Amino acid sequence: MTFIKTSLRGLAAGALVAGFGTAALAQDVTLKMHQFLPAQATVPKMILDVWADKVEADSDGRIKVDRYPSMQLGGSPPQLIDQAIDGIADVVWTLPGYTPGRFSSTEVFELPFMMTDAEATSRAYWEYAEKHMMDTEFAELKMLGLWVHGPGVIHSSDPVAEPADLNGVKLRAPTRMTNQLFTQLGATTVGMPVPAVPEALSKGVIDGTVIPWEVTSSLKVGELVGNHTEFGGESLYTATFVFAMNKAKYDSLPDDLKKVIDDNSGADLSAFAGKTMQDADAPARQVAADLGNNIITLTPEQVQVWRDASAGIEEGWIEEMTAKGMDGAGLVEDAKSLIETHTK
């Protein structure tokens, strides 16, 4: 049973039960789901809510998921991981990159031009984590899904067509690896969680940001900058996400409710989430086009210049991981192999 194929089926079954007026079983568990984006953004609306609705339906109402967008339970996005570990929240969605160096193995998917498409790379990310991370870096959490977004895009006040155009540009980047990348390319990188981007752009704290298209519409980025740089069919970068549950909360569930969680977790959920994020790029891109913004799509020859300029980031990461006692080269080889396996 896959997450995608059974989502509507499970919801329809729940509606059928309600239609017959059958009394639901007593609610056994309430899960507090916490994340940093507004409820109407792509990920909460099209991924997290779909997951929560499916879990509620599959459990016949015995699991209820309370949804807390925009950090409504308090704290800041970098604290979400610890909120899940400590039980402040039962389920969280966040970026490992918000806590640099803590989940180093995930960074392999954020290396320049590593990703092909988000669906294939997200499935590869889950399988890679099963092999390398579940019993190590992720051991304190019950992982539900792991995915990446679609190709990263540069959104800037001034046009950016070549790396030299980044010289002196104050650019928000989401993760340690993207900060390294854009620093090497000449930008002055500024780290901040994505909800802080609109205010930072409007006040001139930053001149641009790198995020996928899909989140630009909810943040109104197209109204704040007039230029957007795409890399054709390539992906200069992506960022990794984790969707995780408090381990003690999961362990406290009866076996049948654990099965509900398990049936709605894993590689299929990860691939669904990655695909959903990338599919949401096109309508958000259209918003910028309708505003009359300048969308720069680089040619293969132009992209090669960026490839050459970003050379050394991967080698540096391998050396850094090796210095930590990890098989850096092996991790890169595994990631590339898994992505290739799942790329159609």
N, C-alpha and C positions, 0 to 999 in steps of 0.2 A: 504494500500500500504506500503510495507516494503522497507527499504533502499536497502537491499541486492537484492531482487527480481527485483527491478525496475531500478537498476543502468545501466545494459546493455541495457534494453529496452529504457530508456531515451536517452542514448547515440546513439543508433541505430536510434531513431526517429530524433534526431538532424542531423545525417549524411544523412538521407533520404531527409530532407528538403534542406540541402546543395546540395545534388545530383540533385535535381530538379531545382536548381538555384533560389529558392524562396528568395526574399529579406528579410533579417531578420529585425525584429523590431529594432528601434533605441536603442542603448545601454543606459540604464537608470542609472545604478549603477556600480561602480567599488569598489570591496572590496580588501583591502590590508591584505593578510594572512601572518602572521609572526611566525616563530618558529626557534628552535635552532639547528636542525640536518641538515646535508648535504642533498641535494635534492634526492640523490640516496638511502638514508637510507629507511628502511622498512616503517616507519610511513608516511613520506612525500610522498613516491612513491606509496604505496599500500593502504593508507587510506585518507590522506589529499587531494592528487591530484584526487583520485576517487570521493571524496565528491565535490571538486571544479568543476570537469568536469560535474558531474551530475547536480549541481546547474546551471551551465551555460546552459546545454542542456534543462533542465526543464523550464528555463526562456526564452527560444527561443533567447538566446544571450543578453537579457536585463540586466543580471547580468554578469559582468566579474570579475574573481578572479585573482588578481595579486599575485603571490607566491614569498615570500621572505624567503628562507632558511638561516640557519647558521647565524642568527641575522643580516641580511643585512640591516635592518632599524636602526641598532644601539642598544646600550644598552647591557645588559647581561640577561641570561635566568631568573634570579629572578625578573627582571623588566617587564617581559612579561604581567603579570596580570595587572599591572598598565598601561601599554601601551594600553591594551584593554579598560580599564575603562576610560582613558584620551583621547582615540581616535587617538593616535599615530599609532596604528594598528586597523583595523576593526575586524579582527579575529585572535585569537592566539591559539596555542597548547602548553601546559606547564604542569608542576607538581605543585600541591599545596604545596608539600614538599619543594619547593624552597623558600617559604615564611613561615617558621615554625611558628605555632601557629595562623596563620591567618584563616585557614580553618580546624579547629580542628576536625570537625565531619567526615572528609574524612579519618582520620587516623585509624578509626576502621577497614578498609579493609587492612591496612598494618600491623595489629597485627600478631604475629607469627602463622603460620599454619591456618590462617583464610580462605585463598582462596582455592577453589577446582580446577576449571579451569577458564581461563580468560573470556570466553564467558558468562558463567553463572554468574560469579562474577561481570562482567561489567553491565549486565542487572540488577542485584541486586543493584549495585551502583547507577544507574540512578533512580530506583524506591525509593531507600532510600533517595536520594537527593530531589526527588519530595516531600517526606513526611517531611524531616527535614531541607533542606538547601536552596531551591530556593527563599524563602522569607526572609531568614536570612543571612547566610554567603555568598551566591551567589547572593544576591539581586541587586548588582550593575552591574551585567552582564546578558546577554542573553546566557544561556547554550545551546550548540549544541550537545555535546556528553560528556560522562563521562565513562572512562574505566580503566582497569588495564592490566598489561602485564602478560606474562606467568610466570611460576615458577622462582623465583630468584635463581641464581647460583653464587657460590664463584669462582672467577678466581684469582689464586695466583701464586707467584713465587715458593713457597714451597708447598708440598702436605698438604691438610687440610682434615682430616677424622673425627676428634672429636673436640669438643669445645676447649680443651686444646691446640690444634695446633694453635689456634688464639692468644695465649699469646704473646704480644709484636709485633704482626703483624700490620703494618700501613695499614689500610683498608678503602678505599673509600666507603661510604654508601650514598644513595640518599636522605633520608628523616630523619626527627626528630625521627620517630619510629624505623627506621633501625639503626640509630646511637645509640639509647638507647639499642636496642637488641644486637648489636655486641660489644658495650662497656661492657654489662653485661656478654657476652660470652668471654671476655678477650682481644679483639682487641683494638688497639688505632685507633679510628675512625677519619676520615678526610672527611669533607663535601666539595663537589665541584660539579658543573654541569657536566653532562656526557661528553660534548665535551672536557673537560679538562683532561679526564682520560688518553688518550694515552701519552701525554707529561709527565704527573705525573708518569706514570709507567716507561717510558723510562729514566727519570731522577732520579728514586729511591725515589721520594717524597712519593710514596705509594708502598706497597709490593703486593697489590691486590685490587680487586674491586668486588662489588656485583651488577650485572646487569643481565638481562635475556639474553639467547643465541642470540636472534634475532639481537641485536644491536652490538654484538661483531665483526661481519664480517666487517661492515662499519668502525668500530673503529680500526680494525686489532689487537684486544686484543690477539687473539691466537698466534700472532707473538711476543707478548711482555711478555707473561707468558706461562708457560708450564703445569699448573695444573688447573683442573676445577672440582668442587665438586657439584654433583647433589643429590637431596634428594628423589630419587626413584619416586613414584607417589605422593609424598607430596610436599608442597610448603612452605619452611621456611619463605618466605616473598614475597610480591609483592609491587608495588608502584602504586599510583593513578595518573590519568591524567585528565586534563580538556581541552575541546575544546570549546572556548567561543567567543562571539561576543559583540562588543560595543553596549550597550543598545540603545543609542540615534540613532545610525546608523540603527539598526533594526527598531526602532519606526518610523523612517523617511520613511521607504519603503511603497509603496502602498500595499493595502491588498493582491493583487494577488502575489506580490513578497514576502511578508511575508509568504504566504502559501508555496511558493517554499522552503523557508528556513525551515519552520516548518515541511514540508513533508520529509525533509532530515536531521532531527534532532531527538534526543530522544533515546528511549530504543533500537530500531533496529540498529541505527547507532552505539550506544555504544557496543552492543553485536557483531556486525560485526567487529568493530575495535579491541576489545579484542581478538576475534577469529583469526583475521588476524595477530596480533602480536604473538600469541602463535603458529600459524601454521608456522611462519617464524623461529621458534626456531630450527627445525630439520635441514634445510639446513645450518644454521650458525654453528650448532653443528658439522655437517659433515666436515666443513672447518677445525675445530680444530682437528678432528680425522684424516683428511688427512695430517695435519702437523705433525702427530705422537705424539700429546700432550697426557698427562695422564688424562683421564676422570674417575673420581672416582664416582661411583654410590653407595650411601649408602644403606645398608640393612635396613629392618624395625627395627631391633634391634638397629642399629646404629642411625637411625632417632629418636628413642625414647629417646636416650641420649640427643639429641639436644632439643627435646620437654621438657624434664625435666629441662635442663639448662636454657631454655628461660621462664620457668614458672615464673609468677610474673609480666611480662610485661603487660599482659592484665589487671590484677587486678590493677596495678599501673595506667594504663590509665583510668580505670573506676573511680578510686579515684580522679584523676586529673580533669576529666570532671565534676564530681559531685561537686568538689570544685569551679568550674566555674559557677555553677548553672544549669548544664545540667544533664540529666538523663543518666549517663554513662552506667549503667547496661542495661537500656532499649535500648540504641543505639547498644550495642553489641548483645543483643537478637534479635533486628530487623534485623541487618546485617546477622547474622547467619541464621535466618529464611528465609530471602529472598534468600540467596545463596543456601540453601537447596532446596527451592522451584524450583529454576531454574537449579539445577544440575541434569543431566540425569542419 
